[in-house]
Amino acid sequence: MPHPLDPQKPLLETMTWPEARQAAQDGGRVVLLPVGAIEQHGPHLPVDVDNRIVTWLCDEAARRRPDLILSVPPIHYGFNEHNMGFPGTITVAVEHFTNYVFDVCHSFVRQGHTRIVLVNGHGSNAMPCALVARRIVNETEDALASAVNHWSLARSLASELRETPTGGMAHACEYETSWYLFLDPDGVDMSRATADMLEQRTKYTWVDIMEGDGPVALIDDWSRISNGSGVEGDPTTATAEKGGLYAEEEISNLIEFCAEFKSVTVAPRRNYTARGGDPNPYDYLA
Ligand SMILES: [Zn+2]
């Protein structure tokens, strides 16, 4: 007896190819691609923080709405040059990273999916992920891609929950540590958690993933700025309870976005140039 097709499997990795084909039918389910990093996260957290959070988030969203969402295996390694002064950090050059992530996303389009969401968990991946989403739109006929840094989905909740002052939530901080305490408390060594608040170096530059960065991005190498902990923020105020609240908020907002994204209409391209006709950028790039 052949296995019956299961149309409700949430994770691509568990599917057979007939099931994967079914998940891509008629424009397909919304693909959630977790994009993480292997990177130092202070003396109290493992290096897999960014992977662990986004993979769980995407998988859980798909488990709750398998009719709408397909969660797929993550991009484990990220663009991380600024953190190579710390052990346990692995980096992929930005050109390789961008091309690799594009190829993965493009494969889903070639399989029939028309909605891709890059769910990013690592700060330096943000710009390449946005560029990949842009390239998917430019270089395919009618697929749409979007990119989100997962913490952005919890910003309004963070304004209620946070104990860290503005300019102090960034990395291995109250927020990320709370998430990990929620997912796997045994993986966190709170006895080693230490606050490392970065000084504001100019009037125009600060970093805060929850309240938004300052108007100017002052880019620097992490090892020059950190006091040696690798932390940016105050993880001592983290709790599993806050992590659970962040998780719920992000799951429900992500599901809501996917439902709206799926129904966004794609208009035909128009060409107002003197040449006229179909501008077909995807065509000449093929
Ligand atoms: Zn992180």
Residues whose N, C-alpha, C, O or C-beta is under 5 A from the ligand:
A	BS01	ZN	V49 D50 G121
